[in-house]
Amino acid sequence: NTFSGANSTPILAVPLFILGGVIMSEGGISKRLFNFFAYFMGHFPGGIPCTVIVTCLFYGAISGSGPATTAAVGSMTIPFMVALGYDRQWSAGVVAVAGGLGVVIPPSIPFVLYSLATGVSTGNLFLAGVLPGILIGVFMMVWAVIYCVRKGEDKAKIHAKMGELKSMGLGRLFIDSFPALLCPIIILGGIYTGMFTPTEAACISVFYAILVSLFVYKSIKVKDLIPMLASSVKTYGGLAFVLAFATAFGRVLSLTRATKIIEDFIVTNFSTAWSALTVLVIIFLLLGMVMDTGPAIVILSPVLLPAVQALGVNEVHFGVILVCCLSIGLATPPFGLDLFVAGN
């Protein structure tokens, strides 16, 4: 069972999305996205933080990873925001929380893990994550505007920086940003139109990132790919063991009837779906504070999904709730992986 858990074609999507995110981070794609959105939003109150959040939304649709989104966008935008007079801790906090959108906006590595653990359609999970991710981003932008209006901004520095950006002209800026903007359209459009599977989309994202970074932006060289491959393997290595043993773990749960016991407990003590989900949301939020997203999904989803389905909860709906709650843990102490990434 452990071997069969690792010997799976859909599981390839995880390391490939990780590799694609690493290449795009080093290839300067996040910088192009930020410049394009800043051209339109930078002059408004709170426009720079809002631009950071929108950039995280789009980059999340490329990398599929919260830490990767935080690292790629934060390494450029946090020093930029500090130079414009924004508080350093607040700037890092905005990027850390917005980086968590990378696991909600499709394609999402946690959605792939949930699909592997439960058998739910990855494409349906990706589609279901679009609206929650956008809503979270909108509420974050509302708060950023309120904060900036209350605390004030250094308008002189902001207008000077935006003036430099405007001097490029919209046409030149659009041409420079077009390959970066096209990436999520290719990946998500191909999945939703049925042209390729999520696993194939992950492979396409890697080759697209290599082509754009090597030949369009010329921001990396062929020799730089080896360290990127090594970095991706290190990131995926520990998670691969978790995924492999998750299959054996699920088999043990089935043999010991543990899922049935938990299902009976939840159905007996909760008469409605909303009451059970309310308690589970609190549990997920607490677990997200001390557990990484991947292992938490692999362990929890096979155990809890049959129970909530017995109360009438859709399996895709439950997956989105689980991932959204755990994504908050990426920016919540004491674990808060995105906090460590943004801090560094």
C-alpha positions in Angstrom: 0.0 0.0 0.0 2.8 2.4 0.8 4.5 1.7 -2.6 1.2 2.1 -4.5 0.7 5.4 -2.7 3.9 6.8 -4.2 3.5 4.9 -7.6 0.8 7.3 -8.8 0.6 9.5 -11.9 -1.6 12.3 -10.2 1.0 12.6 -7.5 3.5 14.0 -10.1 1.5 17.2 -10.1 2.9 18.1 -6.6 6.7 18.2 -7.4 6.1 19.7 -10.8 4.1 22.6 -9.4 6.8 23.1 -6.8 9.5 23.1 -9.5 7.4 25.5 -11.7 7.0 27.9 -8.8 10.8 27.9 -8.1 11.7 28.6 -11.7 9.1 31.4 -12.0 10.3 32.9 -8.7 13.9 33.1 -9.9 12.8 34.1 -13.4 11.4 37.4 -12.3 7.8 36.7 -13.3 6.4 38.0 -10.0 8.2 41.4 -10.6 6.4 41.7 -14.0 3.1 40.9 -12.5 3.6 43.5 -9.8 4.6 46.3 -12.2 1.6 45.6 -14.4 -0.9 45.8 -11.6 0.8 48.7 -9.9 0.4 50.7 -13.1 -3.3 50.7 -12.6 -3.7 50.6 -8.8 -0.6 52.3 -7.4 -1.9 55.9 -7.2 -5.1 55.0 -5.2 -5.1 55.1 -1.4 -3.7 51.7 -0.3 -2.9 51.0 -3.9 0.5 49.5 -3.3 -0.6 46.9 -0.6 -3.6 46.1 -2.9 -1.2 45.5 -5.8 0.8 43.2 -3.6 -2.3 41.2 -2.8 -3.4 41.0 -6.4 0.1 39.9 -7.4 -0.1 37.1 -4.8 -3.5 36.1 -6.3 -2.1 35.8 -9.8 1.2 34.2 -8.6 -0.8 31.7 -6.6 -2.4 30.7 -9.9 1.0 29.9 -11.1 2.9 28.2 -8.3 0.1 26.5 -6.3 2.1 26.9 -3.1 1.7 29.4 -0.2 5.4 29.5 0.8 6.5 29.8 -2.8 4.1 32.7 -3.4 5.3 34.4 -0.2 8.9 34.0 -1.2 8.6 35.1 -4.8 6.4 38.1 -4.2 7.8 39.1 -0.7 11.4 39.1 -1.7 10.6 41.9 -4.1 7.7 43.8 -2.6 8.6 43.9 1.1 11.8 46.0 0.5 9.8 48.1 -2.0 7.0 48.8 0.4 9.5 49.7 3.2 11.3 52.1 0.9 8.0 53.8 0.3 7.5 54.4 4.0 5.2 51.4 5.0 5.9 49.7 8.3 8.2 46.7 7.8 6.3 44.3 10.1 3.0 45.3 8.5 4.4 44.9 5.0 5.7 41.4 5.8 2.4 40.5 7.4 0.5 41.5 4.3 2.7 39.3 2.1 2.6 36.4 4.5 -1.2 36.4 4.7 -1.7 37.1 1.0 0.8 34.3 0.2 -1.6 31.9 1.8 -3.9 32.6 -1.1 -1.5 30.5 -3.2 -3.0 27.3 -1.7 -6.6 28.4 -2.3 -6.4 29.9 -5.8 -6.0 27.1 -8.3 -3.9 25.3 -9.3 -3.3 24.4 -5.6 -1.0 21.7 -4.2 -3.2 21.1 -1.1 -6.2 20.5 -3.5 -4.1 17.9 -5.3 -3.2 16.3 -1.9 -6.9 16.3 -0.9 -7.8 14.7 -4.3 -5.1 12.0 -3.8 -6.3 11.2 -0.3 -10.0 11.1 -1.1 -10.4 10.4 -4.8 -12.4 13.7 -5.4 -11.9 15.3 -8.8 -9.0 17.7 -8.8 -10.5 19.8 -11.6 -13.7 20.3 -9.5 -11.6 21.3 -6.5 -9.7 23.8 -8.6 -12.9 25.3 -10.0 -14.4 25.5 -6.5 -11.3 27.4 -5.1 -11.6 30.4 -7.5 -14.5 32.3 -5.7 -13.2 31.8 -2.1 -9.7 32.9 -3.1 -11.0 36.0 -4.8 -13.3 36.9 -1.9 -10.5 36.5 0.6 -8.3 38.7 -1.6 -11.1 41.4 -1.9 -11.6 41.5 1.9 -7.8 41.8 2.4 -7.7 44.7 0.0 -10.6 46.5 1.8 -8.7 46.2 5.1 -5.4 47.4 3.5 -7.2 50.5 2.2 -8.7 51.2 5.6 -5.4 50.7 7.3 -3.6 53.1 4.8 -6.3 55.7 5.1 -6.1 55.7 8.9 -2.3 55.5 9.2 -1.4 57.6 6.2 1.0 57.1 3.3 4.0 58.9 2.0 2.3 60.2 -1.1 5.4 61.9 -2.5 7.5 58.7 -2.6 4.6 56.7 -4.0 3.9 59.2 -6.8 7.6 59.4 -7.6 7.8 55.6 -8.0 4.6 55.4 -9.9 5.8 58.2 -12.2 8.8 56.0 -13.1 6.5 53.2 -13.9 4.2 55.4 -15.9 7.1 56.6 -18.0 7.4 53.1 -19.4 4.1 53.4 -21.1 1.2 51.0 -21.0 2.1 49.3 -24.3 5.7 48.5 -23.3 4.6 47.4 -19.8 1.9 45.2 -21.2 4.3 43.5 -23.7 6.8 43.0 -20.9 4.2 41.5 -18.5 2.2 39.5 -21.1 4.1 36.2 -20.8 3.7 36.3 -17.0 -0.1 37.1 -17.3 -0.5 34.4 -19.9 0.8 31.6 -17.6 -2.3 31.1 -15.4 -4.6 31.5 -18.4 -2.8 28.6 -20.1 -2.8 26.4 -17.0 -6.3 27.0 -15.8 -7.9 27.4 -19.3 -6.4 24.1 -20.4 -7.7 22.3 -17.3 -11.2 23.7 -17.5 -11.6 23.2 -21.2 -10.4 19.6 -20.9 -7.4 20.0 -23.1 -5.1 18.5 -20.4 -5.3 17.0 -16.9 -4.1 18.8 -13.7 -1.0 16.6 -13.8 -0.3 17.5 -17.4 -0.9 21.2 -16.5 1.8 21.0 -13.9 4.2 19.6 -16.5 3.3 22.4 -18.9 3.8 25.0 -16.3 7.4 23.8 -15.8 8.2 24.0 -19.5 6.5 27.3 -19.9 8.4 28.7 -16.9 11.7 27.5 -18.4 11.0 28.9 -21.9 9.9 32.3 -20.6 12.7 32.6 -18.0 15.5 31.4 -20.4 14.4 33.0 -23.8 11.9 35.8 -23.1 13.1 37.4 -19.9 16.6 35.9 -20.0 16.7 36.1 -16.2 18.2 32.6 -15.7 20.7 30.4 -17.4 20.7 26.7 -18.2 23.2 26.0 -15.4 20.8 27.6 -12.9 18.2 24.8 -13.5 20.2 22.2 -11.6 20.1 24.1 -8.2 16.4 24.7 -8.8 15.8 21.0 -9.4 17.7 20.2 -6.2 15.7 22.8 -4.3 12.4 21.3 -5.5 13.4 17.8 -4.6 14.4 18.9 -1.1 11.0 20.6 -0.7 9.1 17.6 -2.0 11.1 14.8 -0.4 9.6 14.9 3.1 6.1 15.4 1.6 6.6 12.4 -0.7 7.0 10.1 2.4 3.9 11.5 3.9 1.9 10.9 0.8 3.2 7.3 0.4 2.4 6.3 3.9 -1.0 8.0 3.7 -2.2 5.2 1.5 -1.2 2.6 4.0 -2.7 4.8 6.8 -6.0 4.9 5.0 -5.9 1.1 4.7 -5.3 0.7 8.4 -8.3 3.1 9.1 -10.5 1.0 6.9 -9.4 -2.3 8.5 -9.9 -1.0 12.0 -13.2 0.6 11.1 -11.9 3.9 12.5 -13.7 6.0 9.9 -17.0 4.3 10.8 -16.5 5.0 14.5 -15.8 8.7 13.8 -18.7 8.9 11.4 -21.1 7.4 14.0 -19.7 9.8 16.6 -20.2 12.9 14.5 -23.7 11.9 13.2 -24.8 11.0 16.7 -23.6 14.3 18.3 -24.5 16.7 15.5 -27.9 16.8 13.9 -27.1 19.4 11.2 -24.3 19.9 8.7 -23.6 23.5 9.7 -23.1 22.7 13.4 -20.6 19.9 12.6 -18.8 22.1 10.1 -18.6 25.0 12.7 -16.8 22.7 15.2 -14.6 21.3 12.5 -13.6 24.8 11.2 -12.4 25.7 14.8 -10.5 22.4 14.9 -8.9 23.0 11.5 -7.9 26.6 12.5 -6.2 25.3 15.7 -4.5 22.4 13.8 -3.3 24.8 11.1 -1.4 26.7 13.9 0.8 23.7 14.7 0.7 21.4 11.6 1.9 21.8 8.0 -0.9 21.9 5.5 0.1 18.8 3.5 0.3 16.3 6.4 -2.9 17.7 8.0 -4.9 17.2 4.8 -3.6 13.7 4.2 -4.4 12.6 7.8 -7.7 14.4 8.3 -9.5 14.1 5.0 -9.9 10.3 4.7 -11.1 10.2 8.4 -13.6 13.1 8.3 -15.0 13.1 4.8 -17.3 10.0 5.3 -18.7 11.6 8.4 -19.6 14.9 6.9 -20.9 13.2 3.8 -23.3 11.3 6.0 -24.7 14.7 7.1 -25.1 15.8 3.5 -22.0 17.9 3.0 -20.6 17.8 -0.6 -17.0 16.4 -0.8 -15.8 19.3 -2.9 -17.3 21.8 -0.5 -15.6 20.1 2.5 -12.3 20.1 0.7 -12.4 23.9 0.1 -13.3 24.5 3.7 -10.4 22.3 4.9 -7.9 24.0 2.6 -9.1 27.5 3.4 -8.9 27.0 7.2 -5.5 25.3 7.0 -4.2 28.1 4.7 -4.9 30.6 7.6 -2.4 28.5 9.7 0.3 29.4 7.2 0.3 32.9 8.6 -0.6 32.0 12.2 1.9 31.4 15.0 3.5 29.3 16.3 4.1 27.3 13.1 3.2 29.9 10.5 5.5 28.8 7.6 4.6 31.9 5.6 5.7 34.1 8.5 9.1 32.5 8.6 9.5 32.9 4.8 8.4 36.5 4.9 10.6 37.2 7.9 13.7 35.9 6.1 
